[in-house]
Amino acid sequence: DCPQLMQVISRDGKQSEAYRRMVTELEEELRVNEFFDDDKSAACCVPRELALKEGAQVMLLRNEGPGGFVNGDIGVVVGYEQLDSKSAAFREFQEQLRGCCSDPAEAQRLMEVAWPRVRFSRTTRAGDNERLVLPTKFER
């Protein structure tokens, strides 16, 4: 149906035990975000839901546009926040949801979710090293 995100996984598509232990040992409370499914996401073992804490190490599984972060970039969750309703990212995400979520109430709920803010170990061409990571549709 829709978009996805990031995770450490084993070859069978399950969270690794080491990853689970690391996340459990972090001090902050786990937050579960739902990152939609689509037909192409299963091929790269992206889970529907992902539980993270502040301080969890994550890896992107999809390239952003030119000059942005890329598949394999490593970062750390530094917080959670909602999209600013006046931002371009808010409008883009809203448009993406229109194309894949048939239930308006569900689409509205997703617009109000606090998504993880990730600080990456490298910077983009624009000099950014943090990004609010939103679900994104996997396309070939």
Long-range contacts (C-beta under 8 A, 24 or more apart in sequence): 1-36, 1-37, 1-38, 1-100, 1-101, 2-36, 2-37, 2-38, 2-96, 2-97, 2-100, 2-101, 2-135, 2-137, 3-35, 3-36, 3-38, 3-96, 3-100, 3-134, 3-135, 3-136, 3-137, 3-138, 4-35, 4-36, 4-37, 4-38, 4-41, 4-46, 4-61, 4-62, 4-135, 4-136, 4-137, 4-138, 5-33, 5-35, 5-46, 5-50, 5-61, 5-133, 5-135, 5-136, 6-50, 6-58, 6-59, 6-60, 6-61, 6-133, 7-46, 7-47, 7-50, 7-58, 7-59, 7-61, 8-57, 8-58, 8-59, 9-45, 9-47, 13-45, 13-47, 15-47, 22-56, 22-57, 23-51, 23-52, 23-53, 23-56, 26-53, 26-54, 26-55, 26-56, 27-53, 27-55, 28-53, 28-54, 28-55, 29-53, 31-80, 31-114, 31-116, 33-113, 33-115, 33-116, 34-110, 34-113, 35-135, 36-100, 36-101, 36-135, 38-100, 38-137, 38-138, 40-138, 40-139, 40-140, 41-138, 44-138, 46-138, 52-77, 52-116, 53-77, 54-78, 54-79, 54-80, 58-116, 58-118, 58-133, 60-133, 62-136, 62-138, 67-124, 67-125, 67-126, 68-124, 69-120, 69-122, 69-124, 69-131, 73-120, 73-121, 73-122, 74-120, 74-121, 75-118, 75-119, 75-120, 75-121, 75-131, 76-118, 76-119, 77-116, 77-117, 77-118, 78-117, 78-118, 78-119, 78-130, 79-116, 79-117, 80-114, 80-115, 80-116, 80-117, 81-114, 81-115, 81-117, 81-132, 82-112, 82-113, 82-114, 82-115, 83-111, 83-115, 83-132, 83-134, 89-132, 89-134, 93-134, 96-136, 96-137, 100-137, 110-135
